[in-house]
Amino acid sequence: MKLSTKTIATLATAVTLSAASVNAFASIGRTAKPFGLQGLTTTAKITRQVAYNPSIVSSLSAVDSSAKTEIEKLRAMAAKLRQEASELEGQQASERSQAVETEFDKFDTNKDGELSLEELKAALEKTFKLNVPEDKLQRLMDDFDTSGDGKLQKDEYVSIGLFRNRLDSIAYEERQQELDAQKEAQKEAEVAQLMELVNDEEPSSRDKIVSVLPYLFPLMDGISFGKFLLEGNESNPLVATLALMYTLYKSVPLGGFLAFFALSTLSSNLSTNRLVRFNMQQAILLDIALFFPGLLATLVTAASPGLGLTIPPMIGELSSDAVFVALVVTLGYAAVSSLLGVTPDKIPFISDSVSNRVPTADMIQFIDPTTGEPFFKNDNKNPGDGDDEKNKSQ
């Protein structure tokens, strides 16, 4: 009966375990000690029997010797089984090698000791009735042609079955690549549609005019700082116009809150031209900046009596006039720049913050929700480069 390598290895393991078990039981028999009072009594009896019965000692020695002999037999049997397993494995490897060589010679039609692309294709067609495309056939050849000579030698040939498996793997990889390419193209198309919604074009004449209107918000809230300059000049048409606008602004309940809410909402609409959105955000921050001079004046006025200080009224008037003049100059710069179509981004501190809030189209990054990675990665360009380049061109 011919046993397989696995069967022989299993028998060898079983024999080894049997030898170990016999050895273990023999050791237990020699070293086991009874416990308790009864154990002590038994031990005493055995001692007396051994002392007075030499035959018992002889019997125990015979058992020990027999166990050792059995262990040695089992070990020898295990060694023999391992040797047979090794020989069988070598024989099977030799048979596989012979089968591969025979298969190679079968497909080597011109008997030159090499398989060319044509011979490999013919072998696949004959064995599996496959019509393999040239590109896949070349990939298959490249995978196994370790020498790089464009042909398969006997030491590079594996088996026709493994070639078939590799072809299936190549086909699966190509299908996956095709599916990934389709998904990527779909994502790019979706992002392109979103990018079309971002209005980052040159502002039209209408956009330029509309972009100036948000600055009326901080101007209305800052008129209170110019009361000392505006009083007595009511006959001036410009001052009269400001007074009328201020009256209407204050007549609207919660006018300041409504203006803030409207500008914040409209500036988030990406379809609105960026110049308009930029000025909306900048007008909001300028209005917020007006809060600090008023707060400082209130704190100084409240702390002066406690500190025993008397602030001349002239200082308060000059401070208020300075805030109003700075506001008018800032709004004038922003208005003129906007009418010229240039983004007014040179106001210290405020413009930098607005630029981060209102990015250009090339600064907007869409994130893939499935991976958390951006759809388009541009490592060679800093986020602010697009805005700088645009300003330079303008």
SELUM-914251 format. One record per residue: residue in one letter; x, y, z of N, C-alpha, C in turn. Coordinates in steps of 0.1 Angstrom, whole numbers, plus 5000, padded with zeros to 4 digits. Layout:
aXYZXYZXYZ
...
This chain:
m500949885000500050005000500950125000
k500650224991501450344990500750454998
l501550515007501050625016501450755010
s500650855013500950995009501851055019
t502451165015503351235024502651285036
k501451335035500651385046500351265056
t500051145050499651035059500950985067
i502050985060503250935067503651035078
a503551165075503951265085502951255097
t501651225095500751205106501151085114
l501450975108501850855115503150885123
a504050955118505250985125505051065137
t504151165136503751245147503051155158
a502151065154501450985163502450895171
v503350835164504350745170505150825180
t505550945176506351025186505551055198
l504251095197503451125208503250995217
s503150875211503050755218504250725227
a505450755221506650735228506750825240
a506350955237506351045248505451005259
s504250955255503250915266503850795274
v504350705267504950585275506050635284
n506850725279507950775288507450855300
a506350935297505751005308505150915319
f504350815314503750725324504850645332
a505950615325507050545332507650635343
s507750755339508350855349507350875361
i506050875358505150895369505150775378
g505250655372505350535380506550535390
r507650595385508850595393508850705404
t508250815400508350935409507050965417
a505950905414504650935421504750905436
k504250995443504250985458502750995463
p502350905472500950905477500851015487
f499651065489499451185498498551135510
g498651205521497751185532498251065541
l497451045551497750935561497750805554
q496750775546496650645539497850625530
g498250735524499450735515500650695523
l500850755534502050725543502050575547
t500850525550500750385554501150295542
t500550335530500850255518502350255515
t502950375516504450385514505250295523
a504750295536505450215546505350065542
k504150025538503949885534504849845523
i504849935512505649905500507149895504
t507549985513508949985517509349855524
r508349805533508649685540508649565530
q507749575520507649465511508949455502
v509449575498510649585490511849535498
a511749565511512849525520512849375522
y511649315523511649175526511349085514
n511049155502510749075490511549135478
p512749085476513649125465513049105451
s512049015450511448985437510749105432
i510149185441509349305437510349405430
v511549415436512549515430512949465416
s513049335415513449275402512349305391
s511049285396509949305386509849445382
l510049545391510049685387511149725377
s512249665379513349695370513049635356
a512449525356512149465343511049545335
v510149605343509049685336509749815331
d510649875338511349995334512149965321
s512849855321513649825309512849795297
s511649735299510749705288510149835282
a509849935291509350065287510350135278
k511650125283512650195276512850135262
t512750005261512949935248511849975239
e510549985244509450025236509550165231
i510050255239510250395235511250405224
e512350325225513350325214512850275201
k511950175202511350125190510450225183
l509650295192508750395186509550515180
r510650555186511450655181512050615167
a512550495166513150445154512050445143
m510850405147509750395137509350545132
a509450635141509150775138510150825128
a511450795131512550845122512350785108
k511950655108511850595095510650655087
l509550685094508450745087508750885082
r509550955090509951095085510851075073
q511750985073512550965061511750925049
e510750835051509950795039509150915034
a508651005043507951125039508751215031
s510051235035510951315028511251255014
e511451125013511651065000510451074991
l509251064997508051074989507851214984
e508151304992508051444988509051474976
g510251424978511251444967510751374954
q510151264955509751184944508551264937
q507651314945506551394939507051524932
a508051584938508651704932509351664918
s509951554918510551514906509551484895
e508451424900507351384890506751514884
r506551614893506051744888506951814879
s508251804882509251864873509251794860
q509151664860509051584847507851624839
a506751634846505451674839505551804833
v506151904840506352044834507252034822
e508351954823509251944812508651884800
t507851784803507051714792506151814785
e505451894793504451984788505152094780
f506352144785507152244778507552184764
d508052064764508452004751507251984741
k506151964747504951954738504552084731
f504752194738504352324733505552384725
d506752334727507852394719507952324706
t507152384697506952314684508152314675
n508952414676510252414667511452354674
k511252304687512252234694513552314696
d513452444698514652524701514852544715
g514152474724514352494738513752624744
e512952694737512352814741510952824736
l510052894744508752924740508553064736
s508253094724508053234719506653274722
l506253404719504953454721503953374713
e504353334700503453264692503153124697
e504253054702504052924707503252924720
l503453024729502653034741501153064738
k500953144728499553174724498953044718
a499652974710499152844705498852744716
a499652744726499452644737498152684744
l497952804747496752854754495452824746
e495552854733494452824724494152674723
k495152594723494952454721494352384734
t494952434745494552374758493152424763
f492952554763491752614769490852684759
k491152664746490352734735490252884738
l491352944741491353084744491953164733
n491353274729491953374720492453494728
v493753484731494353584741494753704733
p494353824736494753954730496253964731
e496854044722498354054722498854124734
d498054224739498554304751498654214763
k497554134765497554044777498653934775
l498853884763499853784761501253844764
q501453964760502754024763502954044778
r501854084785501954094800502253964807
l501653864801501853724807503353684805
m503853714793505253684790506153764799
d505853894801506753974810506753924824
d505553874829505553824843506453704845
f506553624836507353494838508753494831
d508953594822510253594815511253674824
t511853594833512853664843514153704836
s514453644825515753674818515553794809
g514353824806514053944798514353934783
d514453814778514853794764513653774755
g512453794761511253784753510753644750
k511353544756511053404755511053324768
l510453214769510453134781511353014779
q512353004788513152884789512452784799
k513052664799512452554808512452594822
d513452664827513452704841512552824844
e511952884834511052994836509552944834
y509452834828508152774825507552714838
v506252744841505652684853504752574849
s503552614844502552514839501552594831
i500852524822499852594815498652634823
g498452554834497352594843497652724851
l498852744855499252864862499252984852
f499552964839499453064829497953114828
r497053014828495653044827495153124839
n495653084851495253164863495753304863
r496953324857497553454856496753544846
l496253484835495453554826494153604832
d493553514840492353554847492653674857
s493753664864494153774873494353904865
i494953894854495254014845493854074841
a492953984837491654034832490854104844
y490954044856490354104867490954244871
e492254254870492954384873492454484863
e492354454850491954544840490554594842
r489654504846488254534849488254634861
q489054604871489054694883489554834879
q490654834871491154964867490155044858
e489354974850488355034842487255094851
l486855024861485755064870486255194878
d487555184882488055294890488155424881
a488555404868488655514859487255574857
q486255494856484955544854484455624866
k484755574878484355644890485055774891
e486355774888487155894888486656004878
a486255954866485756044856484356104860
q483556024867482256064872482456174883
k483456144892483756244902484256374896
e485056364887485656484880484556564873
a483556494867482456564860481656634871
e481356564882480556634892481256754898
v482556744901483256854906483356974896
a483456934883483457044873482157114872
q481057044875479757114875479657204887
l480257154898480257244910481057364908
m482257344901483157454899482557564890
e481657524881480957614873480057704881
l479657664892478757744901479557854908
v480857844908481657944915481958064905
n481358174908481558294900482858364903
d483858334896485158394899485658474886
e484658514878485058584866485258724868
e485658794857485858934858484559004861
p484459094871483159164874482659244863
s481359244861480759324851480459464857
s480059554849479759694854478759684865
r477759604863476759594874477359534887
d478159434885478859374897479759484904
k480359574897481259674903480359774911
i479259804906478359904913477759834925
v477359714924476659644935477759614946
s478959594942480059564952480259684962
v479959804958480159924966479059934977
l477859884974476759904983476959844997
p477559734999477759685012478459775022
y479259865017479959955026479060065032
l477860075027476860165034476560115048
f476759985051476459925064477459985074
p478759975073479660035083479660185083
l479260245071479160395071478060445080
m476860375079475760415088476060395102
d476760285106477060265120478260355125
g478960415115480060495119479860645119
i478560685114478260825114478260895127
s477960815138477960875151479360925155
f480460865149481760915153482061055145
g481261085135481561205128480561325131
k479861305142478861405146479461545148
f480761555153481361685155481761745142
l482061665132482461715119481261755111
l480161675112478961695104478061805109
e478061835122477161935127477562075122
g476462145118476662275112476862275097
n476962155091477062145076475862085070
e474662105076473462045070473162085057
s473662205053473362265040474162195029
n475162125033475962055023475161935017
p475061925004474161814998474661675003
l475961655004476461525008476061495022
v476261595031475861575045474361555046
a473561625038472161615039471761475034
t472361425024472061285019472461185030
l473561205036473961105047472961115058
a472461235062471561245073470261175069
l469761195057468561125053468660975053
m469860925048470060775048470160725062
y470760805071470960755085469560755092
t468760855089467360855095466560735090
l466660705077465960585072466460455079
y467860445080468460325086468060305100
k467960415108467560395122466060375124
s465360415113463860395115463460255113
v464360165107464060025106464359955119
p463359885125463659805137464759705134
l465659695143466759605142467459615128
g467659735123468159755110469659705109
g470459725120471759685119471859525119
f471059465127471059315127470559255113
l469559325108469059275095470059295084
a470859405084471859425074472959325076
f473359295088474459195091473959065086
f472759025089472258885085472158875069
a471758985063471558985048472958975041
l473959045046475259045040475858905042
s475758855054476358715057475758615048
t474458615046473758515038474158525023
l474058655018474358675004475858645000
s476758665010478158645007478558495006
s477658405010477858265010477358204996
n476758284988476258234975477358244965
l477858124961479058114952478758164938
s477458174934477158214921477258364920
t477358434931477558584931479058614928
n479258714920480658744917481558764929
r482758714928483658714940483858854945
l483958954937484159094941483059134950
v481859104947480659144955480759064968
r481058934968481158854980482258904989
f483358944983484458994991484159124998
n483459214991483059344998482059325008
m481159225006480159195017480859155030
q481759065029482459015040483359125046
q483959205038484859315043483959415050
a482859445045481959545051481459495065
i481259365066480859315080481959325090
l483259295085484359305095484659455098
l484459545089484659685092483659735102
d482459685101481359725110481759675124
i482259545125482559495138483759565144
a484659615135485859685140485459815147
l484259875143483860005148483359985163
f483159865167482659835181483759875191
f485059855187486159865197486460015200
p486460105191486560245196485460295205
g484260255202483160295211483260235225
l483760105225483860035238485060105246
l486160135239487260205246486860335252
a486060415244485560545249484660535261
t483860435261482960405272483760365285
l484760285283485560235295486360355301
v486860435292487660555297486760655304
t485660675299484660765305484260715319
a483960585320483560525332484660525343
a485860505339487060485348487660625352
s487360725345487960855348487660905362
p486360905366486060955380486760875391
g486860745389487460665399488960685400
l489560715389490960745389491360895392
g490360975393490561115396491161185384
l490761145372491261205360490161285353
t490561395347489561475340490061485325
i489261425317489561425302488961545296
p489761625290489161745283488261695271
p487161765269486261735259486861735245
m487961815243488561825230489261695226
i489761615236490361485233489361385228
g488161385234487061305230486661335215
e486561465213486161505199487161475189
l488461495192489461465182489561315180
s489361235190489361085189488261045180
s487061095183485861065174486061105160
d486661225158486861265144487961175137
a488961135145489961055139489360915134
v488460855142487860735138487060755126
f486260865125485360885114486160905101
v487260985102488161015090488760885085
a489260805095489860675091488860585084
l487560585089486560505083486260555069
v486160685067485760745054486860715044
v488160725048489260695039489260555035
t489060465045488960315042487860285032
l486660345035485560315026485760375012
g486360495012486660554999487660464990
y488660414997489660324990488860204985
a488060134993487360014989486360044978
a485660164978484660194968485360224955
v486460304955487160334942487760204936
s488360124944488959994939487859904933
s486759904940485659814935485059864922
l484959994920484460054908485360034896
l486660014899487659994889487759844886
g487059754894487159614892488259544899
v488959614908490059564916489659524930
t489959404934489659364948490359454958
p489559514967490159604977490759524989
d491859464987492359364997493659425004
k493759555005494959615011494659675025
i493559655030493159705044493859615054
p494759665062495459585072494559495080
f495059375083494359275091493059225086
i492159325082490759285078490759215065
s491559265055491559205041492059065041
d493159045050493658905050492658805055
s491858845065490858765071489758735060
v489358845053488358825043488858735032
s490058745028490658655017490458505021
n490658475034490558335038489058295038
r488158385040486758355041486158345027
v486658425018486158425004487258374994
p487558244993488658204984488258214970
t489258214961489058214947488658064943
a488358054930487857924925488957814926
d490157854923491257754923491657724937
m491257794947491557764961490457674968
i489357664961488257584967488557434964
q488557354975488857214974487657124978
f487257044969486056954971486556824977
i485956774988486456654995485556534991
d486256424988485556294985484956244998
p483656235000483056185013483356045016
t483755965006484055825008485455805014
t486355885010487755865014488255985023
g487556095023488056205030489256285024
e489556245012490656305004490056404994
p490856504991490356594980490356534967
f489356574958489256524945490456554937
f490956684938492056724930493156774939
k494356714938495456754947496456844938
n496856954944497757044937498857084946
d499857004947500957024957501957134953
n501957164940502857264936502457414937
k501157424942500557554942500057584956
n500457694962499957734975498557794974
p497857784985496457824984496257974980
g497158054983497058194980497558244967
d498258144960498858184947497858234937
g496758174936495758214926495258354928
d495058384941494558524944495658624941
d496858594944497958694941498158714926
e498058604919498258614904497158694898
k495958674903494858754898494958894901
n495358934913495559074916496659134908
k497759064906498759114898498359144883
s497559054878497059074864496159194864
q495359214875494459334874495259464877
